[in-house]
Amino acid sequence: MKARLNQQDIEYRVEGPAGPGAAEILLAADTDLTAGQSWAAAGYTVAPWLTPAENATLRSGLIELMRTAVRGAGLDIPTDWPVTDYHRLIGDDEARHLAVVQQTGSYPLAALPLPVATLEARVSALCGRLVTAHNPVIDRAQFHLRIVRPRRSDNNPLHRDVWLDRLRNGINIYFPLAGSTADSSLALLPGSHWWAEDQTTRTHAGAVYNGTQYSVPAVVDSVQPLHLLRPNPGPEEVLLFSPYLLHGGAVNLNEDETRLSLEMRFWAANGA
């Protein structure tokens, strides 16, 4: 499949049984946590995150979680090991990489270096309504660290999170921790949160993307042009975006830096 990213042509391979969606707009019947904000039409915003001290505490603590996961996979690293060197350490050892990802893929909120209420308060301010990190559908609250090595198939294929029902009605954050640049940060398609489902053809279940199996369905074709961009938040910023947006589908093009980011979801608090 072909798309454009930051005005450059890209192409990737998605495999799996696929078909077009229904002539419906999912967000029209769901909770839109972008509603009423100046960035609602685009479906995302890049905004100042927490205080500089809080950002530093959050970043350093999460990077240390990453180091702990690497040690948990049996690799000996120094206390100040740079996480951007992860791809050099792992090399082609996919079993070891999987052992790391199995640890970083889900953490309880108690593992956050800051109280979750601090993050909820900031996201609430950006949305203009109270939100919580607790998923009411699966009765779970968690976060994960995304590790994307340069020029590997570590990034998700182009998708909407809400093709998994448990992720509907929320909003997402992407907070850069290391190696997040204009060549590696999360890619998304502005305004696509209001596209009808029949505008894309997607896999019915998970997808094999560039040879790697993913649980989320993936786009294999589109009626409308797929013009993606990387918002590229700075170290003191956060990317807040609707999970109804098409996003993913762009490799880490850094020459020699692994990307690490905090990815977390929020839903409307009771009565909000």
N, C-alpha and C positions, 0 to 999 in steps of 0.2 A: 504494500500500500504506500501511496505517496502523500506527502504533506509538505507544508512550508513552515519553517521555524526561524523567527527573526529574519525573514526575507530570504532564507536559504532553503533550497529543496532538500528534503530528507526522504528516505525510503526504509521501510522495515517489513518484516515478514510475520504475519499472524496466522496461526493454524487452528482449526477446530470447526465443527458444524456451526453454520451461521445463517442469519436471516434478518430481514428488516423488522423494526418494532411497530407498534400500533400507532395510529394517527392520534396520539395524545401527548399532552405536555405534562410530565410528572409533577413539576413544581406548581402547576395550577391548582392541584388538589392537596398539596402538602404545605408544610410550614416553611416560609421563606425568611430566613434570618438575615437576609440582606435588605429586606423591605424597608423603605423609608430613608435609606442612606444614600448619600451622593454617589456611591459606587455601585448601587443596586443594578443598573443596566449592564455594567461590565461583569458583575458577579464576583469581583475581587477588589481588594485594596492592599497597598503596601503602606504600613503605618508605623509610627514609633511604637515600640513594644513596652518594656518595663523601664524602671530607672536604670541608669548605667550600672549601679552596684548590683541590682537584682539580675540584670542581663548577664553580668560577669559570673555571679553565683550559679545561675541556671546553666550557663554554657560550661563552666569548668566542672560542675557536678555531673552533667550528662556525658561529657567527654571521659570522665573517670569511670562512669558506668560502661562505656565502650571498652576502655582498657581492661576492666574487670572481665568483660565477656571474652576478650581475646585471651586473657590468662586462663579463663575457664575452659577454653578450647585447647589448652595444653601448650600455649606459646609463651615463652619467657621474654618479657619486654621490660625496659627500665621504667621508672616512675614518671619520667617526663617524655615518654615515647609519643611522637606526633601522630595523631590518628590519620592525618593526610597521607602517611606512608603505608597505610593498611594494605594496599594492593601489592606493594613490594614485599611485604611480610608474607602474605598468603600465596602469592604467585598463582600457579595453576591448580592449587589444592582445593578443589571444589567441596570435598567432604569437610575440610577444616572450615571453609567459608560458611557452609551450612550450619556447622556447629556454633559459629558465632551468631549467625542470623537467628537461629532458634532461641537464643537468649535475648537479643535486642528487639525481637518482633513484638514483645508484649511485656509491659511492666505495670505493676499496680501503682496507683497514684501516690502511695506512701513512699515510693522510690524517688519521687521528684525532689530536687535539691531545694525547692521553695514550696511553701504551702499551696495547694491547688487553688485555694480561694484567691490568691494573688493573681493567678492566670485567669480564673473565671471572672474576676472583677474587671480586668482589662478588656477581655473579649466582650463582656457585657457592655462596657462603655462604647466599644467600636460598633456593636450591633444596635445599641439603643434600647436594649431589653436584657433582662436577667437571663443568664445561661448557666448551665452546669456541665461538668465533664462526665456526668453519669448517663450512660446510655439506657433509656427507659425500656427499650425493646428487649435487650438481653440481660438487663439488670447487672451491668458491669461498668467499671470505670478503669480506663487504662490509657497508656501512651506507648509509643514505640519510637525507636531510632532507626532512621533509614540510612543504610550504607550503600553508596553507589560508586563503584570503582570506575576509573577512566576506561572508556571504550569497551565496556562489558555490558551484558544484558541484565544488569541489576535493577534498572528502573522499570516501573510498571508499563505495560502497553497503554495506548490511548484508551481511556475509559471514563465512565462516570462511577463514582463510588456507590451511588444510589441504585445501581443495577443489582446490588445486594440489599435486600429490603431492610436489613437491620441498620443500615447506614443512612436511611432517609430522614428528612426533617432536621438535619443538623447543619453545622458549619465547621470548616477545617482550619487549622493553622499549620504553617510551615515556618519554622524558626531555624535559621542557618547556624550551624555549630562549627564547621570547619570545611574548607574546600568548596564553599558555595560561591560561584562566580557567574558572570554573564554567559559562560560556556557550560555551566553544569547545573544551575538551579532549576527548580521545578518548572515545567512548561505547562501552559494551559491555553484554552481557546476562549477569549472574552466573549460574553454574550450567549454562549452555547447552553447555558443553564435553562434558557427558554426555548430551545429547539424541541420540536416534536420528535417523538421516538422514531417515526418513520423517515427521518432525515438521515439516519445512519443504519448501516447493516452491521450487526455485531454477532459475536459468538453466543450461542445459547447458554453456555455455562462458562467454565474457565477457558483459558486460551494458552496455547504454546506460542510464545513471543520470542523470535530470534533463537529458537531452540530451548527456551526456558519455560517451564510450566508455571502458570499463575492461576489463582483461584478466581480472580475477577474476570467477567466477560470483557472482550476487547473489540474495538472498532476494526472492521475489515474493509469498509467502503463508506462513502458519504455522498449525499446529494449536494450538499453545500461544500464550498472550499474549506479545507482544513488549514487555517492560517494561525499557527500557534506562536506564542511568545513566552519569553522567560522574564517575569517581573523582577527577579534578582534583588530581593531585599538585602539591605546592608546589615552589618553586625548588630546594630541597635534597633533593627526593624523586624517586623513580622509580616508575613504574607497571610492574609485572611481571605478564604475563598469558599464559594459554595460547592458542596460535593456534587451538585447537579451539573457543574461545568465539566466539559471534556478536558481531561488533563493527563499528564504522563506522556509516554511515547517519545521521549528525547533522551539520548544517551549523555553521559558525562563526557564532554569534549576537552576537559582539562588535559594538558600534556602529561602531568605526573602528580596529580593530587586526587585522592579519594574524597568524595563528598559525604559529609555526615550532617543530618538534620533531625530536629525534633518534629514529629508529626502527631497531631492530637486532634480530637473531635469534641464538639460541644453541642448541646441541645437546649431548647428553651426550658427554663426552670418552671416548676409548677406554678401556674397562674400568671406567667409572664407573657 
